[in-house]
Amino acid sequence: MPLTEERRASLLAYCRIEEPTQGELATLETLYDAAVGYLEGAGVAEPPEGTTRRAQYDLAVNFMVLRDFDLRDATITGTIVADNPAFRRLMTQLKLTEPVPESDPVGEG
């Protein structure tokens, strides 16, 4: 899914970046693509616009982009970094509520 201007503005607001440099914009786009790819690889398809499931999906993407944007340094010092339990619950919810494709009805493999 391409990063639209509207989606970029939403990400910038979520990441609290008011005047991004060209480098930051490029980094955000790469991180966005990586987050969408991660969700796809985890079995979570992009939900239709305007659904509550889409809001959860966008929140998960935002979280991953911000996390990776903040953790760009090669080393982390000072505190222990651990998975955010709220993010884990959101990912589990998205995975467990993934619609069954029409071409693969439940019980037919």
N, C-alpha and C positions, 0 to 999 in steps of 0.2 A: 504494500500500500504506500503510495508516494506521500511525502510530507507536504501537505498543502500549506498555504499561507496562514489559514485559520488554525490549523493544527500546530504550526510553528509558533504562532502567537500564544496559543494555549500552553505549549511547553515552556516558552520563555517566561510566562507568568508563573507557572508552577515552580520553575527553577529559580525564580526571582532574579532574572537577568534583564535589566532595564535597557541597556545600550550595548548589545553584543557586538563583538568584533567579528570580522569575516572568519577568523579561525574558530571562534566559539560557535558560530552558525554551522560551519562545516563539521565540527565535532558533534554538535547536537544532532545533525542529520545522520551522521554515522551511528551514533548511539541509538537513535530512533529506529533505524533500519535493523540494528542488532537486536533490539528489544522485540520488535515485531517478528523477526526471524526466530528468536528464542521461544516466543509464545507458539508460533507455528510448529516448531520442532517439538514442543511439549504437548502438542495435540489440541491447541486452542486456536480455533479459526477466528478471523475478524468478524464480529457480530454486525448485524445491520445497524445503520445510523438510527438514532432516536430511541433505542431500546435501553432498558436498565442494564442489560448484559454488556452493551457497548460502553456504558459509563464505567463499569467495572474493568473492562478491557483497557480503556484509555487510562484509568487510574493505575493499572499495573504497568503499562508502558511508561507513564510519567514517572512512577517510582523507580523503575529500572534506569531510565535516562538520568534522573537526578543522582541516583546512587553512583552510577558509573562516571558521571560528570564530576562529582565530588571526589571520587577515588581514582583520579587520573595519575597521581604520583606513583612512582614505582615502589615506594615503601610507605608503610603506615606506621606512625609512631604515636605513643601516648595512651591510646585506649584499645581495648579489644573490640574488634569488629565481628559482629555475629549477624546471622539472618534476622530480619525483622519478622516477628511472629504474625503481625497483621498482614504483611505481604504474603507470607506462606499460606495463611488462611484464604486470602483472596485468590491466589493461584490454585489452591485446592478446589475452591468454589467454582472457578472458571472451568477447571478440568472436569469436575463431576457433573457440571450442567451443560457440557458440550452437546449440542444436538446430534442425534444419530443421523448420518447421511441417508437420504431416501434410497440410494442405491445399495445400502447395506442395512436392511431392517434388523432389529434386535432378534437374536436367536438364529440368524442365518449365516453367522460368521463374518 
